[in-house]
Amino acid sequence: MGTLPQPPSFDEHLTSLESVPLFMSSLPDDPADNVALSALQSLVHDGTPDEVAQNFKEQGNEYFRGKRYREALGFYTQGIEAKPDDVQLRRALLLNRAACNLELENYGSVLRDCASVIAANPRASSKAYYRAGLALLALERPDEALDVCTRAGEVATDDVGFKTLRARAEEKRREMARKADERRERARRAAEEKRRMDVAFAERNLINVPDAEGEMMNANRPYGTPKFDPEDPTGGTLIIPVLFLYPEHATTDVISEFVEDSSFSAALALIFPPGAPQQEWDAEGKYVEGSLVVYATTRRKRLLKVGRKMTLRDVCRAAAGPDGKGKDGLEVKDGCLSFVVLPKGEAEERWVEEFKRNRG
């Protein structure tokens, strides 16, 4: 004789009951996967508009309790679309849908549903005012949230939730006012800093060249931007990023904070310290402080030879050009001034001749 089939265990029996709608402990993710449940759900469309809407409301409540707000919202919407005659039922569906949208952060939808409830009967439900107030607060509209609390009137006078909402709205209003004051102060300081910088540039014959985005002083530039020396008590000394170009080797160095009263000999000694190993690109060892010459070019293509003892301020002054020849000066591009560095001798002569040819 063959082995008789064993009866299912108690746990297996419980599991099989989970597929029966009456014994389900929770709704499945997709009700269409369960034939019996789908058949039962189809019945919600049978009956009067009020009965259909009530069925959708109850299903929505089930999903809402399970924190499945998007599905619950769908059921409440279907209940509203059933166009129930019962005014209280329609109001409950609208308020429940507003509760779902609060959880889903769809604050505009919350306001629309609450407005529909209030328009139908301004004294009908404090929930409409309360949920509208929460949505307005989330949208950082505290004045309107406070107005909602006021409009709720006697309904909300002794309600703890409204008291908390009002307190939060007042705090948010103070916070936003404080931030607005801080923004205005930052804007004022930035405008004053720009005015001072424009004056300083004009005094030093510096010409700011906007970048590709049209920015004159972009704070995100890799070497920084011109600024006033914080260690100068008069606040009148400029610090400017300076790019040193070595055309012989198509390479560069930068001093991101070149104080305008510093000399170029000091800058070159910083880049080429005495006794230090030569740069990798300087195979012939020609780039040694004391054997180098620095050139600057102006807006009008004038070539200025920079003396070793000259400061950046001296070069700016020399860039002004002869009187009656039109405005001239050094160009500040991408927040930097640029200078050419060459070894004295043939390399210098070749570069100067080429510059003059190209200048025309």
Sequence and secondary structure as in RCSB ss.txt:
>XXXX:A:sequence
MGTLPQPPSFDEHLTSLESVPLFMSSLPDDPADNVALSALQSLVHDGTPDEVAQNFKEQGNEYFRGKRYREALGF
YTQGIEAKPDDVQLRRALLLNRAACNLELENYGSVLRDCASVIAANPRASSKAYYRAGLALLALERPDEALDVCT
RAGEVATDDVGFKTLRARAEEKRREMARKADERRERARRAAEEKRRMDVAFAERNLINVPDAEGEMMNANRPYGT
PKFDPEDPTGGTLIIPVLFLYPEHATTDVISEFVEDSSFSAALALIFPPGAPQQEWDAEGKYVEGSLVVYATTRR
KRLLKVGRKMTLRDVCRAAAGPDGKGKDGLEVKDGCLSFVVLPKGEAEERWVEEFKRNRG
>XXXX:A:secstr
         HHHHHHHHTTSGGG SS  S GGG HHHHHHHHGGGSS HHHHHHHHHHHHHHHHHTT HHHHHHH
HHHHHHT  S HHHHHHHHHHHHHHHHHTT HHHHHHHHHHHHHH TTS HHHHHHHHHHHHHTT HHHHHHHHH
HHGGGGTT HHHHHHHHHHHHHHHHHHHHHHHHHHHHHHHHHHHHHHHHHHHHTTEEEE  TTS SS TT TT  
 EE TT TTS  EEEEEEEEETTTTEEEEEEEEETTSBHHHHHHHHS TT    TT TT    TTSEEEEEE TT
  EEEE TT BHHHHHHHTT STTS    EEEETTBEEEEEEETTHHHHHHHHHHHHHH 
